[in-house]
Amino acid sequence: MIMNKIIEHWHRYIQTLDPKILDVLLDDEVVFYSPVVYSPQKGKFLTTLYLLAASKVLSNNFKYVKEIVGENQCMLEFECEIDGKYVNGVDIITINNHNKITEFKVMVRPLKGVNAIHKEMARMLGEMKPK
């Protein structure tokens, strides 16, 4: 099943944080939905920027605890900790017929976790954006 290969590559990215893996996985027109930004982030460049930042922000004790896999969509539930606050969330990933990720949606709970992510993502993105 193709989706399983995509998930394998995604797990490899999470382990290595190698941006070259994102370049292979993401469609040029991918859309990223953040739990802390109102508008969707469109395109490979912005999605890569957000995923790189999120991967660093969420890296403390990060682990996937459940996976639900369909033909062209999957849901990966994760847990981690940010500033001593428990974070639980899901990555919802959709692929197209070319086996590229076209949509990446992140949903997070509880509110203290969302607030911690918001604070750290703003800091991280501020550091990553070209000046």
Residue, then its C-alpha position, 0 to 999 in steps of 0.5 A: m500500500i502506497m500510504n504505508k510507504i509515505i508514512e515510512h518516509w515521514h517517520r524517517y523525517i521525524q527521526t532525522l529532521d532531514p529537509k531533503i525528505l520533505d522535498v521528496l514527500l511534499d507536492d509543490e501545491v501542498v497546503f499546511y493547516s496549523p493549529v495556531v495559525y488561522s489561514p492555511q499555509k500554501g505551497k511547498f516552501l511555507t509548508t516546509l518552513y512550518l514542518l521544520a519549525a514544528s518538528k523542532v518545537l515538538s521534539n521533546n519526548f515526541k512519539y506517535v501512539k496511534e496510526i489510522v491508514g487509508e488509501n490516500q489519507c492517514m491520521l497519526e496521533f502523537e504525544c510530546e511535552i513543551d515547557g513541562k506541558y503535555v501535548n496530544g495531537v494528530d497529523i492528518i495527511t492526504i496524498n495525491n495520485h503522484n504519491k505526494i502529500t497535498e494536505f497536512k493538517v495538525m490538530v492539538r489539545p489541550l489548551k495549555g499545549v496549544n498555547a505553548i506551541h503557539k509561543e514556541m512556533a512564533r519564536m522558531l519561525g522568527e528565527m528561521k525566516p530570512k532577514 
